[in-house]
Amino acid sequence: MNTTIGEKDVSTTVLLNASREQVFEAWINPDQLAQWWGPRGFRNTFEVFEPKPDGDWKFVMHGPDGTDYDNHNVFREVRPNERIVIEHLHFPPFKLTGSFEDEGGCTRLTFYQEFATKEVFDQVKSYCIEGNQQNLERLQDLLAKLHA
């Protein structure tokens, strides 16, 4: 896993032992997505999930300490097996791009998160970077379990 941190963005790249189709499915299948989205110890309850351009994704992320975090995202772009762009409308405001590249039958996933401002990123940087890495580790674990 390789992470690059910018002034108001963070990009993490990971090589997943799964096809682009399998990785894309893990992003658009709500049963799979709910299992890996978020840092370790978090779980999700999806209320609305419309993985299409301008489709809503409303959910509650349940923290390990019992705290609930309401989330509202809008899918801005959905290109099967290539790319997904999500805009997060609650605090902290950001745009997330997932890009899927074939690499010898595996998938190189780039998880790029750009925040609205440097100030917003500065507020969340202390937990965001590690959280993203844990998120992608959970995706790796799910794919390994599903496609062993």
C-alpha positions in Angstrom: 0.0 0.0 0.0 1.4 3.4 -1.0 0.0 6.7 0.3 0.8 10.2 -0.9 -0.4 13.2 1.0 -0.9 16.6 -0.6 -2.0 20.0 0.7 -5.7 19.1 0.7 -5.8 15.5 -0.6 -4.6 12.0 0.1 -4.1 9.2 -2.4 -3.6 5.5 -1.5 -2.8 2.9 -4.1 -3.0 -0.8 -3.4 -2.7 -3.9 -5.6 -5.6 -6.3 -5.0 -5.6 -9.9 -5.8 -8.9 -9.8 -7.7 -10.1 -8.8 -11.1 -11.4 -5.3 -11.9 -14.9 -6.7 -12.2 -14.6 -8.2 -8.7 -13.3 -5.0 -7.2 -16.0 -2.9 -9.0 -18.6 -5.3 -7.7 -17.4 -4.8 -4.1 -18.0 -1.0 -4.6 -21.5 -1.3 -6.1 -23.0 -4.3 -4.4 -24.4 -2.9 -1.1 -24.0 -6.2 0.7 -20.3 -6.3 -0.1 -19.7 -2.6 0.3 -21.3 -2.5 3.8 -18.7 -5.2 4.9 -15.6 -3.2 4.1 -16.5 0.5 4.0 -14.9 2.4 6.9 -12.1 1.8 9.3 -11.7 -1.4 11.4 -14.5 -1.9 13.9 -17.1 0.2 12.0 -20.2 -1.2 10.5 -22.8 0.4 8.2 -26.6 0.6 7.7 -27.5 1.7 4.2 -30.7 3.7 3.9 -30.5 4.7 0.2 -28.0 3.2 -2.3 -28.2 4.2 -6.0 -24.8 3.5 -7.6 -25.4 5.5 -10.8 -24.6 9.1 -11.8 -26.4 11.5 -9.5 -27.6 8.6 -7.4 -27.8 9.0 -3.6 -26.0 7.0 -1.0 -27.3 7.7 2.5 -26.1 5.5 5.3 -25.2 5.5 9.0 -21.7 4.4 9.9 -21.7 2.9 13.4 -18.5 3.4 15.3 -17.0 0.7 17.6 -17.8 3.0 20.6 -21.5 3.1 19.6 -21.4 6.5 18.0 -23.5 6.8 14.8 -22.3 9.0 11.9 -24.8 10.0 9.3 -23.4 10.2 5.8 -24.8 11.4 2.5 -22.9 10.8 -0.7 -23.8 11.4 -4.3 -22.3 9.2 -7.1 -21.0 11.7 -9.6 -19.5 9.1 -12.0 -19.8 5.4 -12.3 -17.8 3.7 -15.1 -18.1 -0.1 -14.8 -14.7 -1.7 -13.9 -12.9 1.6 -14.4 -13.8 4.4 -12.0 -16.3 5.6 -9.4 -16.5 9.2 -8.2 -18.4 10.0 -5.0 -19.1 13.4 -3.5 -19.5 13.4 0.3 -21.9 16.1 1.3 -21.7 16.0 5.1 -18.7 17.1 7.1 -16.0 16.8 6.0 -16.8 17.7 2.4 -14.7 15.8 -0.1 -14.7 14.0 -3.4 -13.5 10.4 -3.6 -12.3 8.8 -6.7 -11.8 5.0 -7.0 -9.8 4.1 -10.1 -9.4 0.4 -11.1 -6.5 -0.6 -13.4 -5.8 -4.2 -14.6 -2.4 -5.4 -13.7 -1.9 -9.0 -14.8 -5.3 -10.2 -13.6 -5.0 -8.2 -10.3 -6.3 -4.7 -9.8 -4.4 -1.6 -8.9 -6.9 0.5 -7.0 -6.2 4.2 -6.5 -8.3 5.6 -3.7 -8.0 9.4 -4.1 -9.7 11.8 -1.7 -9.8 15.5 -2.3 -11.2 17.7 0.5 -13.0 21.0 -0.1 -10.2 23.1 1.5 -6.8 22.7 3.1 -8.4 23.7 6.4 -10.9 20.9 6.2 -8.2 18.4 5.5 -6.1 19.7 8.3 -9.0 19.0 10.7 -9.4 15.4 9.7 -5.9 14.4 8.6 -5.0 12.8 11.9 -7.5 10.0 11.5 -8.3 10.1 7.8 -5.1 8.6 6.4 -5.0 5.7 8.8 -8.8 5.2 8.3 -8.4 5.0 4.5 -5.7 2.4 4.9 -7.8 0.3 7.2 -10.7 0.7 4.8 -8.6 -0.7 2.0 -7.3 -3.5 4.2 -10.9 -4.5 4.9 -11.6 -4.5 1.1 -8.6 -6.8 0.6 -9.8 -9.1 3.3 -13.3 -9.3 1.8 -12.0 -10.0 -1.7 -9.8 -12.7 -0.4 -12.7 -14.3 1.4 -15.1 -14.0 -1.5 -12.7 -15.1 -4.2 -10.4 -17.6 -2.5 
